[in-house]
Amino acid sequence: MTVKEQVLNYKEDIISTLAALVSYNSEQGEATEEYPFGKTCADVLHRMLGFMEEHGLKTTNLDNYIGYGEIGEGDQIVGILGHLDIVPAGEGWNTDPFIVTEKDGKLYGRGTSDDKGAMVASLFALQILQDNGFHFNKRVRLVTGTNEETGSRCLAHYVEKEGHFDLGFTPDANFPCVYGEKGMVAAAFTSHDSRILSIQGGLASNVVCNKVTALLESDFCDFDKAEAYFKENDLTYSLTDKDGHKELTVNGVSAHASMPELGVNAISHLFAALKAAGSDDHLVRQYNALIGLTTDGSLCNCKHSDRYGSLTFNNGVIRTNEDGSITGSIDIRTGFLVESEDIAARLKAAFEKEGLECNVFGCVKPLIYDPESPMVSALVKAYRDVTKDETTQPMAIGGGTYAKGIKNCIGFGCEFAGDDNHIHDANEFVKIDDLLLQVEIYVEAIKNLCSL
């Protein structure tokens, strides 16, 4: 029996296992001493560890931060590293985001692609290797975290407790593999001088905002001109009277912050409309001077390009604080040949020059592996042997994965070239055929890494 036939025999088990994991709304919750990322994240981790035990792996739970299942022997560790936490589901779904729904050969649900589906595919790859009597001459660990979307402190906890991998991959990127990831800057700006009564928009800093609502004084601007802006730009919006004020809601289109140009940022268009409507508000002027409708950081002296790619800039969240100030998130994916700290310094200087407070929370250096290294070559070979695709090349991306937080690990799958699985957007899905193909590829990848 071929591996493809073996995978097909497990098809219903694969789908039901994925459905069980998707049923958990595992966005980060309230932290407690027992549950560092909330109880639901711990619950889905326990469920996954239970599945691992059912499939013959010896499991370890590291304080409800992260856990793993292990099989094999030897001194070296081959790591397969993914996550069970999710970004908020948000609005705009055609199905329940926490009930896997099959339609037209696709499985819809939050996490079906990012990253619960890949975790299930990896688990069944290990099962098939066991079915075939494969000798695990290295210790293969399926490691699953619960905080990748909001800081990866789970992985830092793993490294502190267990150390690094000798070889490995995270199936949370693209095929045929990702040998490079841009650096990152996480920051926020704050305005203490705005007439905006209240504003709330966005779900997460690493998602393009698809909805924002602002409460404004009735004389804040010429609202007829604001409405004209929305109509000219084919944007959906609502403008209503509320307690003598104007409540304005603008809708956009979500996208991953690493590719903000693929989305429509509702926050940016709100401020552009207010500018077009003649508002003299300080924050309206500052926002349009520093961010506007750009996604490349050019207005705040952060623009950068190199042979691997260009910097991206995203304001994903904005909100009014208890003291009346307004704070907005900043998610920057730098290039590969620039220091993240340099971009952060430029950002801070530009915002403060315009009179906005700017706080930088973290800088992450870019990650680059030699595309010809044995580990990268072994993974690419696994992909090509299964898919027969000799055209698609290894890549460098703007998305950040766990690979930045642990040695000897690169992005490998789960998204195929040309696909858009609506990761971080409504109606996220995975094609059933692609999910099964992932299993085949991971079988070969594990075999190849064990042979190095």
C-alpha positions in Angstrom: 0.0 0.0 0.0 1.4 3.4 -0.9 1.6 6.3 1.5 -1.1 8.1 -0.4 -3.4 5.1 0.0 -2.6 5.0 3.7 -3.4 8.7 4.1 -6.7 8.1 2.4 -7.5 5.4 4.8 -7.1 7.9 7.6 -9.1 10.6 5.9 -12.1 10.6 8.2 -9.9 10.3 11.3 -7.9 13.3 10.1 -11.0 15.4 9.6 -12.6 14.4 12.9 -9.4 15.2 14.8 -9.2 18.6 13.2 -12.8 19.3 14.0 -12.2 18.5 17.6 -9.4 21.0 17.8 -11.2 23.7 15.9 -14.1 23.5 18.3 -12.0 25.3 20.9 -12.0 29.1 20.7 -8.4 29.2 21.6 -7.5 32.8 21.3 -5.5 34.1 24.2 -7.6 34.4 27.4 -7.2 35.7 30.9 -3.9 34.6 32.4 -3.8 32.8 35.7 -1.0 31.0 37.5 -2.3 27.7 36.3 -3.3 28.9 32.8 -0.8 31.3 31.4 -2.7 32.0 28.2 -6.2 31.3 29.5 -8.1 28.1 30.3 -9.2 27.4 26.7 -5.7 27.4 25.4 -4.8 24.9 28.1 -7.8 22.8 27.3 -7.0 22.5 23.6 -3.4 21.7 24.5 -4.6 18.8 26.8 -6.8 17.6 24.0 -4.0 17.5 21.5 -1.7 15.7 24.0 -4.4 13.2 24.4 -4.5 12.6 20.6 -0.7 12.2 20.6 -0.9 9.5 23.3 -3.6 7.7 21.3 -1.1 7.7 18.4 1.7 6.2 20.4 3.7 9.3 21.5 5.0 9.9 24.9 3.7 13.3 26.0 4.9 16.1 28.2 3.0 19.2 29.3 5.3 22.1 30.2 3.1 24.1 32.7 0.3 24.6 30.2 2.5 26.9 28.1 3.4 24.3 25.5 3.6 20.5 25.2 5.0 17.8 23.0 4.7 14.2 22.0 7.9 12.2 21.4 8.9 9.0 19.6 12.2 7.5 18.8 15.6 7.3 20.4 19.1 8.8 20.2 20.7 12.1 21.2 19.4 14.3 18.4 16.0 15.9 18.3 14.0 16.4 15.2 11.3 19.0 16.0 8.0 19.6 14.3 6.7 22.9 15.9 3.2 24.3 15.5 0.5 26.1 17.5 -3.0 25.6 18.6 -3.8 29.2 19.5 -5.7 31.4 17.0 -6.4 35.0 16.2 -10.0 36.1 17.0 -12.6 34.8 14.6 -14.1 38.3 14.0 -17.1 38.9 11.8 -18.0 38.0 8.2 -18.1 34.2 8.4 -20.5 32.2 6.3 -20.2 29.3 8.7 -19.6 28.9 12.5 -15.8 29.4 12.8 -15.7 26.8 15.6 -17.5 24.0 13.8 -15.6 22.5 10.9 -17.9 22.7 7.9 -17.2 20.9 4.6 -18.2 22.6 1.4 -16.9 22.1 -2.1 -13.9 20.0 -1.0 -12.9 22.6 1.6 -13.0 22.5 5.4 -14.0 25.9 6.9 -13.1 26.9 10.4 -10.7 29.1 12.4 -7.4 27.3 12.6 -8.0 24.8 9.8 -4.9 26.3 8.1 -3.3 28.3 10.9 -2.2 26.0 12.5 -4.4 23.2 13.8 -4.7 21.5 10.4 -0.9 21.3 10.1 -0.6 19.9 13.6 -3.1 17.1 12.7 -1.3 16.4 9.4 2.0 16.1 11.3 0.5 13.8 13.9 -0.9 11.4 11.2 2.4 11.5 9.4 4.0 10.1 12.5 1.3 7.5 12.7 1.9 6.3 9.2 5.6 6.0 9.8 4.8 3.8 12.8 2.4 1.7 10.7 5.3 1.2 8.2 7.7 0.1 10.9 10.0 3.1 10.4 13.0 3.1 12.7 13.2 6.5 14.5 16.9 6.8 15.0 16.4 10.3 16.3 13.9 11.5 18.9 11.1 13.1 16.9 9.0 15.6 18.8 5.7 17.1 17.8 5.7 20.3 19.8 2.5 22.4 20.0 2.3 25.8 21.6 -0.5 28.0 22.7 0.8 31.6 22.3 2.3 31.9 18.8 -0.2 34.6 17.7 0.5 36.9 20.7 4.1 36.7 21.5 5.5 33.1 21.4 6.2 33.1 25.1 5.2 29.5 25.0 8.2 28.7 22.8 10.5 30.7 25.0 9.3 28.5 27.9 10.1 25.4 25.9 13.6 26.5 25.0 14.2 27.4 28.7 13.1 24.0 29.8 14.2 21.7 26.9 16.7 23.6 24.8 16.8 23.7 21.0 16.3 21.3 18.1 19.1 19.7 16.1 16.9 19.7 13.0 13.3 20.8 12.5 10.5 22.7 10.8 7.4 24.6 11.7 4.4 23.8 9.3 3.1 27.4 9.7 4.4 29.0 6.5 4.7 27.9 2.9 5.9 25.1 0.6 8.4 24.2 -0.6 10.0 25.9 2.4 10.9 29.3 3.9 14.6 29.8 4.5 14.2 33.5 5.6 11.8 35.6 7.6 11.8 39.4 7.9 12.7 41.1 11.2 9.8 42.6 13.2 9.1 45.7 15.2 6.1 45.8 17.6 5.1 49.3 18.7 2.2 51.6 19.5 1.4 55.2 19.2 -0.7 57.3 21.6 -2.5 60.6 21.2 -3.4 62.7 24.2 -4.8 65.6 22.1 -7.8 64.5 20.0 -11.4 65.6 19.8 -12.5 62.0 18.9 -14.9 61.0 21.8 -14.2 57.3 21.4 -12.8 54.9 18.8 -12.6 51.2 18.7 -11.3 49.0 15.8 -9.4 45.9 14.9 -9.0 42.5 16.4 -5.2 42.0 16.6 -2.1 44.0 15.7 -1.0 41.4 13.1 -4.3 41.6 11.2 -5.4 44.4 8.8 -8.4 46.1 10.5 -11.7 45.3 8.9 -14.0 47.4 11.1 -13.7 50.6 13.1 -16.2 52.7 14.9 -15.7 56.3 16.1 -18.0 58.6 18.1 -17.6 62.2 17.0 -18.9 65.6 17.8 -21.5 66.8 15.4 -19.3 69.6 14.2 -16.1 67.4 13.9 -16.1 67.7 10.1 -18.3 68.0 7.1 -19.9 64.6 7.2 -21.4 65.0 3.7 -17.8 65.1 2.4 -16.9 62.1 4.5 -19.7 60.1 3.0 -18.6 61.2 -0.5 -15.2 59.8 0.2 -16.5 56.4 1.2 -18.7 56.3 -1.9 -15.9 57.3 -4.2 -13.7 54.6 -2.7 -16.4 51.9 -2.7 -16.3 51.4 1.0 -19.2 50.3 3.2 -20.0 52.5 6.2 -22.7 53.7 8.5 -23.3 57.1 9.9 -25.9 57.5 12.6 -26.9 60.0 15.3 -26.2 58.9 18.8 -26.9 61.1 21.9 -26.4 64.3 20.0 -23.1 63.0 18.4 -22.3 61.2 15.2 -21.3 57.5 15.3 -19.3 56.5 12.2 -18.5 52.9 11.3 -16.2 52.0 8.4 -15.7 48.5 7.1 -12.6 47.2 5.4 -11.0 43.8 4.4 -8.8 41.7 6.7 -5.4 40.4 5.7 -2.3 39.2 7.4 -0.1 42.0 8.6 2.8 40.6 6.6 0.9 41.4 3.5 -1.2 44.5 4.4 -1.5 45.5 0.8 -3.9 42.6 0.3 -6.3 44.1 2.8 -8.3 47.3 3.1 -7.5 49.0 6.4 -10.7 50.5 7.9 -8.8 52.6 10.3 -6.7 54.2 7.6 -9.7 55.0 5.5 -11.6 56.4 8.4 -8.8 59.0 9.0 -8.4 59.6 5.3 -12.2 60.4 5.1 -12.0 62.7 8.1 -9.1 64.6 6.5 -11.1 64.8 3.2 -14.0 66.1 5.2 -12.0 69.0 6.5 -11.3 67.9 10.1 -8.7 70.0 11.9 -8.2 67.4 14.7 -4.6 66.8 15.7 -4.8 63.0 15.5 -6.4 63.2 12.1 -3.6 65.4 10.8 -0.9 63.3 12.5 -2.3 59.9 11.3 -2.4 61.1 7.7 1.0 62.6 7.9 2.6 59.4 9.4 0.5 56.5 8.1 -2.2 57.5 5.7 -3.2 54.8 3.3 0.4 53.5 2.9 1.6 50.0 3.9 5.3 50.5 3.4 6.3 52.9 6.2 7.3 55.6 3.7 5.5 58.4 5.6 7.3 57.8 8.8 10.9 57.3 7.4 10.8 53.5 7.7 10.7 52.5 4.1 13.2 49.8 3.2 13.7 47.3 0.4 16.4 44.7 -0.3 16.8 41.7 -2.6 14.7 39.5 -0.3 11.7 41.9 0.0 10.3 45.2 1.3 9.2 46.5 4.7 5.5 46.4 5.5 3.6 48.5 8.0 0.2 47.8 9.6 -1.9 49.6 12.2 -4.2 46.8 13.1 -5.9 48.0 16.3 -7.0 51.4 17.7 -8.9 52.1 20.9 -9.8 54.8 23.4 -8.2 54.3 26.8 -9.8 55.0 30.2 -8.1 58.4 30.5 -9.4 59.5 27.1 -6.2 59.0 25.2 -6.2 57.0 22.0 -3.7 54.2 21.3 -3.0 52.4 18.0 -0.9 49.3 17.4 2.0 49.2 14.9 3.2 45.9 13.3 6.3 46.3 11.1 7.9 43.5 9.1 11.4 44.8 8.2 13.6 43.7 5.3 16.5 41.2 5.8 19.4 43.5 5.4 18.4 46.2 7.9 18.5 46.1 11.7 15.1 46.1 13.4 16.5 48.5 16.1 17.3 51.0 13.3 13.8 50.9 12.0 12.4 51.2 15.5 14.5 54.3 16.1 13.4 55.9 12.9 9.7 55.1 13.7 10.0 56.6 17.2 11.7 59.8 16.0 9.1 60.3 13.2 6.1 59.9 15.5 7.5 62.0 18.3 8.4 64.8 15.8 4.7 64.9 14.9 3.7 65.1 18.6 2.6 61.5 19.2 3.9 59.3 21.9 5.5 56.2 20.5 6.5 53.1 22.5 8.5 50.2 21.0 7.7 46.9 22.7 10.0 44.6 20.9 12.4 44.1 18.0 13.0 40.7 16.4 16.0 40.2 14.1 15.5 38.6 10.7 16.2 35.0 10.1 18.2 33.6 7.2 19.3 30.0 6.4 21.5 28.9 3.5 19.0 27.6 0.9 21.6 24.9 0.0 22.1 23.6 3.6 21.4 19.9 4.3 18.3 20.6 6.4 16.7 22.9 3.8 17.6 20.6 1.0 16.2 17.6 2.8 12.8 19.4 3.3 12.7 20.7 -0.3 13.4 17.2 -1.6 10.5 15.8 0.4 8.2 18.4 -1.1 9.4 17.8 -4.7 9.4 14.0 -4.4 5.7 14.0 -3.3 4.3 16.8 -5.4 6.6 16.4 -8.5 6.7 20.3 -8.5 10.2 21.3 -9.6 9.2 24.9 -10.3 8.2 26.5 -7.0 11.3 27.8 -5.2 12.2 28.2 -1.5 11.4 31.7 -0.3 11.8 34.4 2.2 8.7 35.9 3.7 7.3 38.7 5.8 5.4 36.5 8.2 7.0 35.6 11.5 7.0 32.0 12.7 8.3 30.0 15.7 11.5 29.5 13.7 12.8 32.8 15.0 12.6 31.5 18.5 14.5 28.2 18.3 17.6 27.0 16.6 17.7 24.8 13.5 14.1 25.2 12.5 12.6 26.7 9.3 9.1 27.2 7.9 7.9 24.2 5.8 4.3 24.3 4.7 1.4 24.2 5.2 0.2 26.6 2.5 0.9 25.7 -1.1 2.0 28.2 -3.8 -0.9 30.3 -5.2 -3.3 29.5 -2.4 -5.1 32.0 -0.2 -6.6 30.1 2.7 -7.9 33.3 4.4 -5.5 32.9 7.3 -6.3 35.7 9.9 -9.5 36.5 7.9 -13.1 35.3 7.9 -13.9 32.0 6.2 -10.5 30.4 6.8 -10.3 27.0 5.2 -8.1 24.2 4.1 -8.7 22.1 1.0 -9.2 18.4 2.0 -6.9 17.3 -0.8 -4.2 19.7 0.4 -4.5 18.6 4.0 -4.0 15.0 2.9 -1.1 16.0 0.7 0.5 17.7 3.7 0.5 14.3 5.5 2.3 12.7 2.6 4.9 15.4 2.5 5.6 15.4 6.2 6.1 11.6 6.1 8.9 12.1 3.6 10.3 15.2 5.5 10.6 13.3 8.8 12.3 10.4 7.0 14.8 12.8 5.3 15.6 14.6 8.5 16.2 11.4 10.4 18.6 10.3 7.7 20.9 13.4 8.1 
